[in-house]
């Protein structure tokens, strides 16, 4: 009998292939078997995705280190983990973004109008009341602008983060160095961490819809904590060292954004100049 996946010869009583590890299937497909496969392989703990996610919640550094050291069949590929997280987050955020913005706007409006009513004091003179009303009008306009920005970020932030993983990996290489991990290994670390960030962000986003929209921002703290905890364990840093690394990461990130912004302005100027020369 040969393995149907890698064609290696198997013993008659083998349950798994000694070469590729695939399970030996002898039974025909039945509805009962399909149901069993669904609950065991899709929803069960044997599923790579579920196993990776649950293990990552408890010990992210162990999942990352074991995968880098060669334990590849036990966990989901980091890039696939990131893709699933980004796809789930993008779907949920786009589907519920209007509802979230509505809740966020309602809480902000309540704050504005509470201030308006608090200013309704008959002892205040007319000029003061007009100034306060103008201030509140300006504040409402700022809320509208912030709402549009939040709507954009909800719908496209995860896609942007997904596309910028190579840049985040480069920043991690600059901050944590290549003595412990090379660029490819840092890419694995960041793919896992940002993939988990997508899942945690989605969880807190849905929680915010049920309780209060501001809860969603807790996910940012969770991501930062997991990022620092994972690199602390992976690099065997002290608390003081990991805090300094984090501050260095922020500085490098800001400098990178400034440099990219300057290059973008220069490129835009050159494109505009060449366009004017060619078509002007």
DRENGUMAR-325165 format. One record per residue: x, y, z of N, C-alpha, C, O, CB in turn; residue in three letters. Coordinates in pm, whole numbers, plus 50000, padded with zeros to 5 digits. Glycine has a CB too. Layout:
XYZXYZXYZXYZXYZALA
...
//
This chain:
500854988150000500005000050000500885012450000501855013350076499045000150123UNK
500535022049913501305034349901500535046149959499305046549957501665037049754UNK
501285055850011500665068150060500095075849941500775077549840501695076950138UNK
498865080349952498215087249841498675101749827498305108549732496715086849858UNK
499475106349923499985120049916501405120749862501705128849775499915126450052UNK
502305112149916503705112849873504185100049804505335099249761504585115649992UNK
503305089949794503585077449721504625068449789505135059249725504055080749582UNK
504955070949914505895062349987505175049450027503995049750064506475069750113UNK
505875038250020505285025450056505035024650206505905027850287506185013950012UNK
503815020250244503415019450384503165005050423502874996550338502175028050411UNK
503275002350553502884989250602501374988350605500694998650608503474986450743UNK
500824976350603499384974250592498614979850712497464984050698499084959550577UNK
499224979950830498534984550951498894998850989498585003251100498844975351067UNK
499545006250898499955020050928498735029250934497825028350851500955025150822UNK
498735038051033497665048251045498105061650990497285069850949497245049751191UNK
499425063850989499965076350937501185073250851501875063350873500335086051052UNK
501425081750753502595080150666503845084150742503895094950801502455088450536UNK
504875075650741506105078750812506925089350741507885094650797506925066350830UNK
506565092550616507305102550540506705116550551507385125950590507375098350394UNK
505405117750515504765131050514503855133350633503415144650654503975132850387UNK
503535122950711502695124450829501215124550801500415126650893503055136750898UNK
500815122450676499395122650641498675110450699499245099550708499215123150489UNK
497415112350737496625101450790496225092050678495865096350569495375106850862UNK
496295079250706495905069150605494385067750606493785064450709496595055250634UNK
493765070250493492305069550480491925056650410492345054050297491755081850401UNK
491135048550478490695035850420489185035750393488715028150308491055024150512UNK
488445044150464486985043850451486525052850336487215062250297486325048350582UNK
485355049750283484745058050181484085070150247483815070050367483705049950099UNK
483845080350168483215092550219481745090050250481005084850166483365104150119UNK
481335093650371479925092750412479535105850479480395113750516479675080550508UNK
478225108150495477765120150563478265120550708478655131050758476245120850559UNK
478255108950773478745108150909480225111650916480675118551008478515094050966UNK
480985106850817482405109750813482695124450786483615130250843483075101250709UNK
481875130350696482035144550667481755153050790482455162850817481125148750552UNK
480705149250866480375156550988481515155351089481885165051155479065151351049UNK
482065143251101483165141051194484395149151155485055155151240483515126251201UNK
484695149451023485835157150974485655171951001486595179051037486055154750825UNK
484415176750983484145190951004484385194951148485065204951174482705194350964UNK
483855187351242483975191051383485395188551436485855195651525482965183351467UNK
486075178551381487415175451431488485183951364489405188751431487735160851409UNK
488365185951232489425192651158489185207451138490145215151123489585186151026UNK
487925211751137487635225851117487405233051250487955243751274486405227551027UNK
486585226851336486285233251464487105227651579487185233951684484835231651495UNK
487685216351561488395209751670489775215251695490285223251616488485195251644UNK
490375210951804491695215651842492795210051754493935214651759491975212151985UNK
492445199851672493445194351582493685203551463494695202051393493015180651533UNK
492795212951440492955222151330494155231251354494335236351465491685230451311UNK
494985233351251496195241451267495875255651309496565261451393496975241551137UNK
494845261251250494495275051282494075276451428494585285051500493375280051190UNK
493145267951472492655268751610493785265951707493915272751809491495258751633UNK
494595256051676495715252751764496705264351773497185267651881496425239951714UNK
496995270351658497935281551656497405293451734498125299551813498245285751513UNK
496135296751713495545308351778495445306451930495815315352006494155311251721UNK
494955294851974494815292552117496175291952187496345296952298494035279452143UNK
497135285752120498475285052177499125298952181499865302152274499355275452095UNK
498825307052080499415320252072498895329252183499645337452236499135326551937UNK
497635327752220497065335752329497815333252459498045342452538495575332552346UNK
498175320652481498835316752607500335319652604500885325252698498595301952634UNK
500975315652495502445316952488502875320352346503325311552273503135303852534UNK
502765333052306503125336852169504585334152136504915330352024502835351452148UNK
505465336152235506885334052210507205319552179508105316752100507695338652331UNK
506475310152240506735295952215506295291852074506975284152007506015287252320UNK
505155297152031504695294251894505715299251793506085292151700503315300651867UNK
506175311551813507125317551720508455310251722508985306851616507335332351753UNK
508995307951840510315301451850510275287251797511205282951729510805301451996UNK
509225279751827509125265951778509015265651625509615257151560507915258851841UNK
508255274951569508135275251423509465278851359509865272651261507055285351379UNK
510165288651414511455292751358512475281451369513315279651281511975305351429UNK
512415273851479513385262951502513055250351422513835240851423513435259551649UNK
511905250351351511625239051261510355231451285510035222351209512725229751268UNK
509595234851391508325227951417507265234151327506525242951371507915228751568UNK
507185229551203506325235951104504945229551092503975236451060506995235650970UNK
504825216651117503545209951101502585212551217501375210551203503765195051086UNK
503105216851329502265218751447501475231851440500375232851495503125218751573UNK
502035241951369501395255051365501135259451222501785254951128502245265351437UNK
500185268551209499865274151079500995283151032501655289851111498535281851084UNK
501195283250901502175292150840501885306650882500725310950876502165290750686UNK
502905314250925502655327850976501995337050874501155345350911503945333951021UNK
502365335750748501765344350646500295340950626499475349850609502525343050513UNK
499965327950628498555323750618497775328550740496625332650729498455308350604UNK
498405327950857497785332850981497465347750970496405352251012498715330251103UNK
498385355250913498195369550893497095372350791496265381150811499505376250848UNK
497085364750683496075366750578494675364250632493755372050605496345357450458UNK
494505353450709493185350350767492755361450863491605365750862493215336650840UNK
493695365950947493375376751040492975389550969492005396151007494555379451131UNK
493715393150863493405405250788492075404050717491295413650713494515408250687UNK
491805392350660490535390250588489345391050684488335397250653490545376650516UNK
489475384650801488395384950899488155399150950487015403650957488725375651017UNK
489235406150984489105419751036488505429050931487635437150963490475425051081UNK
488955427850808488425436450701486945434050680486175443450663489195434150571UNK
486535421450680485115418150661484265423850775483255430350752484915402950652UNK
484695421250900483915425751016483865440951023482795446751046484505420151147UNK
485005447551003485045462251012484185468650904483475478350932486495467251001UNK
484235463450783483425469050675481945466550698481115475050667483845463250541UNK
481615454950752480215451450773479585459650885478425463650875480085436450805UNK
480355462350991479805469151108480325483451124480035489751226480115461351233UNK
481075488651029481695501851046480665512851065480845521651149482565505050927UNK
479575512450988478555522851000477915522851139477675533351198477465520950894UNK
477665510751191477085509551325478065514651431477655521551524476715494851353UNK
479325511351416480335515851513480455531051511480505537451616481695509351483UNK
480525536951392480635551351379479405558151438479515568651502480795555351231UNK
478235552151417477005557651473477045557951625476655567751687475795549651425UNK
477535546951685477665546351830478695556351881478465563251980478045532251875UNK
479835557151812480875566451852480395580851842480655588951931482125564551765UNK
479675583951734479165597451715478135601151821478095612451869478565598851576UNK
477295591551857476265594251957476885597352093476385606152164475315582251969UNK
477955590452131478615593152259479305606752257479315613852357479635582152292UNK
479875610352141480525623352129479495634652130479725645152190481375623952002UNK
478375632552063477315642652060476755645152199476455656452236476185638251966UNK
476625634352278476125635852414477065644552496476615652852576475965622052481UNK
478365642752475479345650752548479245665452509479335674352594480775645552522UNK
479065667852379478965681752331477735688652388477815699952436478935682052178UNK
476605681852382475375688152427475305689552579474645698452632474185680152378UNK
476015680552650476105682352794476845695352827476485702552919476815670352859UNK
477875698052750478615710552769477745722552732477785732852799479895710452685UNK
476965721252626476095732152584475095735652692474885747452723475355728452455UNK
474465725452750473475727952855474135733252982473545741053057472695715152886UNK
475385728853005476075733853124476395748753110476565755753210477375725953148UNK
476475753552985476755767652963475485776452971475575788752972477415769352828UNK
474355770052976473105777552976472845783453115471925779353185471935768452933UNK
473635792853150473545799453279473075813853256473765821453188474915799153355UNK
471955817553311471425831053287472355842153333472205853553289470095832553356UNK
473315839253420474215849453470475325852753370476005862953383474815844953602UNK
475515843853268476555846253169476115857253073474935857953038476895833253092UNK
477045865853030476675876452937476545871052795476905859552767477715887752941UNK
476015879352707475715875052570476975871452492476975861552419474955886052496UNK
478045879152505479285876452432479885863052472480385855552388480295887752456UNK
479835860152601480375847452649479585835752592480175825652550480355846952801UNK
478255836952591477415826252537477655824152388477705812752342475945829252561UNK
477815835052313478075833952170479425827152144479545818752055478045847852103UNK
480425830852224481745824652209481665809652238482265801652166482765831352303UNK
480945805952344480835791852381480065783952277480405772452248480155790452516UNK
479025790152219478265783452115479105781451990479015771051923476995791352081UNK
479945791351957480855789951842481875778951868482235771151780481565803351813UNK
482335778551992483305768152029482695754252014483325745051961483805770252173UNK
481455752752062480785739852052480475736251908480535724551870479495739952134UNK
480155746351826479925743951684481205739051617481185729751536479415756751615UNK
482325745451653483615741151601483935726951645484455718851568484725750751647UNK
483625723951771483915710551824483075700051752483565689051725483635710151975UNK
481825703251722480975693951648481545691251509481515679951461479545699451636UNK
482075701751446482675700051313483905691251321484145682951233483045713751252UNK
484685692851426485855684251446485435669651465486115660551418486665689051568UNK
484325667651533483805654051552483455647951418483725636151394482575654151645UNK
482855655851331482485650951198483735646851119483745636551052481695661651120UNK
484775655251128486015652051057486655639451115487095630751040487005663851066UNK
486695638651247487265626751311486485614251275487055603351261487285628551463UNK
485185615751260484335604451224484695599251085484785587151064482855608451230UNK
484885608350991485255604150855486615597350854486825587650781485265616050759UNK
487545602550936488875596350945488775582451006489395572950957489835605251029UNK
487985581151112487795568151176487145558151081487505546451079486945569651302UNK
486215562951002485545554150905486545548750804486515536950769484415561650834UNK
487435557650756488465553450662489415543350726489755533150666489255565450611UNK
489845546350850490785537550918490185523950945490865513750933491255543951048UNK
488905523650982488245510951009488215502150885488435490050892486825513251059UNK
487945508350770487765500650649489075496450583489155485950519486945508550551UNK
490125504850600491335502150523492605500350607493655496850553491555513250427UNK
492515502750738493725502050821494355488250817495575487150805493395505850964UNK
493545477750828494085464150831494775460550700495785453450699492985454250861UNK
494215465450589494845462950460496185470250454497175464850405493925467550344UNK
496215482750504497445490550503498515483850589499665482650549497175504850554UNK
498115479350709499055472350798499595459850730500785456950736498385468550932UNK
498695452450665499085440150595500145443150489501125435750476497855433550530UNK
499955453850414500885457350307502215462750361503235462250294500255467550214UNK
502165468050485503375474050542504175464450630505135468550695502995486250623UNK
503785451750633504535441950712506025441550677506845440850769503935428050693UNK
506415442150548507865442450518508575454450583509715453250626508075442950367UNK
507875466050590508475477650654508605475650804509645478650862507665490250625UNK
507545470550868507615467851012508725457651043509415458751144506245462651064UNK
508875447950955509925437950973511305444350965512195441151044509805426850868UNK
511465453450870512745460650858513025468950983514155469451031512735469850733UNK
511975475551036512145483351159512545474451276513385478051358510855491051192UNK
511915462551284512265453151390513715448651377514405446951477511325440951387UNK
514155446751254515545442751230516495453851276517545451051334515775439651080UNK
516125466451250516945477851291516995479151444518035482551501516415490751229UNK
515875476351509515775478351654516345466451732517125468351826514325480551693UNK
515975454351693516365442451769517615435651712518175426651774515215432551771UNK
518045440051594519275434951537519105421551466518045415351473520295433551644UNK
520155417151399520125404551325520975393751389521195383151331520595406951184UNK
521465396351511522255386251581521405374351620521825362851608522915392251705UNK
520195377151667519285366451709518465361251592518335349151573518345371451820UNK
517895370451512517065366551398517485374451274517845386151283515565368851429UNK
517425367751158517655374851032516335381050985515325380251054518235365250924UNK
516355387150867515155394150819513975384650802512845387850840515435401250686UNK
514245372850745513165363150724512535358650854511325356750862513695351150650UNK
513365356750957512835352551087512075363851156511065361451222513975347651177UNK
512565376151141511805387551190510455388651117509455392851175512625400651174UNK
510455384950990509205385150913508205375250971507005378150979509485381950764UNK
508695363651011507835353751076507255359451206506055358251232508615340751104UNK
508125365451287507685371151414506595381551393505545381151458508875377451489UNK
506825390851302505875401651279504595396751212503515402251238506505412451195UNK
504685386851127503475381351065502575375051170501365377251169503825371050957UNK
503155367351258502375361351367501765372051458500585371551491503245351751450UNK
502595381751497502135391851593501045400751533500055403751600503305400351639UNK
501225405051409500215413551348498985405451308497875410851305500795420651227UNK
499175392651278498005384051255497175382851381495945383851377498435370251208UNK
497845380751494497125380251621496495393751653495405394351710498065375951734UNK
497195404451617496625417851637495325419751563494415426451612497625428451594UNK
495215413851443493965414551367492835407451441491715412551448494155408351226UNK
493135395851497492105388251569491695395451698490505396351728492615374051602UNK
492665400351773492325407351897491585420351868490665424051940493595410151979UNK
491985427251761491285439451724489845436851686488945444551721491995446251609UNK
489615425951613488245422151575487415418751698486245422551707488265410251479UNK
488025411651792487305407951915486885420451994485725421552035488195398952004UNK
487815429752015487485441752092486555451052014485765458352073488765449252130UNK
486635450651883485715458551801484285453751822483375461851844486095457751651UNK
484075440651815482745435051837482285437451981481105439952007482725420051805UNK
483235436652075482905439252214482485453852232481585456952310484105436052305UNK
483135462752158482785476852164481385479552111480705488552160483785484952087UNK
480955471852013479595473351961478555469452066477465475052070479415464851835UNK
478915459752152477985454952252477985463452379476945465052444478305440652287UNK
479155468852415479265476052543479455491052522478565498952552480425470352625UNK
480625494752471480935508852446482015509552338482985501952345481395516152577UNK
481875518352238482835518552126484275521052167485195516652097482425528952029UNK
484505528052277485875531052319486645518552360487875518852367485865540852434UNK
485955507552388486615495052426487535490052314488535483352339485565484252462UNK
487165493452191487955488952076489425493252087490325486152042487355494551946UNK
489665504952147491025510152155491895502052252493115503652253490995524752198UNK
491275493352332492045484552420492895474952337493955470552381491115476552514UNK
492425471752216493155462452132494555467552099495495459652085492395459852002UNK
494705480652087496025486352060496995483452175498155480052153495925501652037UNK
496495484752297497325481652414497685466852417498815463252451496585485652544UNK
496725458252382496965443852380498055440452278498945432452307495665436252346UNK
497975446552161498955443852056500355447952099501325440652080498575451051926UNK
500455459952159501755464852205502325455652313503505452352311501625479352259UNK
501475451552407501925442752516502395429252462503435424252504500785440452616UNK
501635423452368502035410652310503335412152231504185403252232500925405152220UNK
503465423352161504675425852082505905426352173506905419752147504535439052001UNK
505805434352278506935435852370507215422852446508365418952464506665447152468UNK
506145416152491506315403652564506995393152477507895386152523504955398452614UNK
506565392052353507115381852263508585384352236509405375252245506335381552131UNK
508925396852201510325399852173511185399152300512365395752294510445413752109UNK
510585402352413511335401152540511735386752564512875383852601510495406352658UNK
510775377552544511055363352565511975357752456512885349952485509745355452568UNK
511735361852332512535356552222513985361152230514905353452202511935360752089UNK
514175373752268515535379252276516135378452413517295382252434515535393352231UNK
515345373252512515805372152651516275385652705517335386752765516935361752661UNK
515435395852681515755409252729515195411252870514255404552912515185419852633UNK
515815420652942515255424853070514135434853045513945439352932516365431053162UNK
513395438353149512305447953134512845461453089512255467953002511525449453266UNK
513975465753148514575478553110515005478352964514825488252892515775481853201UNK
515585467252919516065466252781514905466652682515005473352579516865453352762UNK
513805459652712512695459252618511995472752611511475476452505511705448352658UNK
511975480152723511385493752720512235502852632511695510752555511285499552864UNK
513545501852645514435509952561514305506052414514345514652326515895508252606UNK
514135493152388513925488552250512625494252193512555498052076513905473152245UNK
511605494652278510315499852234510425514752201509895519252099509245497652343UNK
511115522352285511305536552259512125538652132511855547852054512005543352379UNK
513105530152112513915530851991513065527751868513225534051764515105521151999UNK
512165518051882511275514551772510395526451734510195529151615510405502451811UNK
509865533551835509025545251808509805556051735509305562051640508455550851940UNK
511055558451780511885568651716512195564951572512085573251482513195570651795UNK
512575552451550512895547851414511655548551325511755552251208513435533351417UNK
510495545051381509245545651304508925560051263508555562451149508085539751386UNK
509075569451356508795583551326509755588651219509345595451125508915592151453UNK
511045585351234512035589651134511725583650997511865590250895513445585651179UNK
511295571050996510965564450870509775571150802509765573150681510665549550893UNK
508765574650883507585581450829507975595050771507505598850664506485583250939UNK
508855602450841509305615450792510055614050661509845621750567510185622350897UNK
510955604250656511745602050534510845598150417510985603350307512815591150557UNK
509905588950443508975584750338508135596550291507865598050172508075573350388UNK
507705605150387506925616950352507705626550265507185631750167506455624050476UNK
508975628950300509835637850220510035632250080509935639449982511195639950289UNK
510315619150072510505612849941509235613549857509285615449735510925598249960UNK
508075611949924506795612749852506575626749795506095628249682505645608849945UNK
506925637049875506775650849828507705653549710507305659649611507055660849942UNK
508965648849722509935650749614509475643649487509545649049377511325645649656UNK
508995631249505508525623649390507325630449325507225631349203508155609349432UNK
506395635249409505235642249356505625654749280505055657849176504265645749468UNK
506615662149334507095674249266507725670749132507475677549032508105681649354UNK
508545660149128509205656149004508185651648899508305654948782510205645049031UNK
507195643848944506155639348851505385651148795505095651748675505195629548920UNK
505055660648883504335672548837505175680948742504665686148643503915680948955UNK
506475682148773507375689948688507535683548551507455690348448508745691548755UNK
507765670348549507915663248422506615663548342506625664748219508345648848446UNK
505485662248414504205662848345503975676348281503455677248170503075659748441UNK
504385687248352504235700648296505135702748176504755709548080504525711048402UNK
506335696748181507255697948069506765690447946506905695247833508615692848108UNK
506195678747967505775670447856504455675047795504275674647673505645656247901UNK
503525679347880502185682547830501845697447841500785701747796501145674447906UNK
502755705247901502465719347918502705727547792502505739747792503295724748030UNK
//
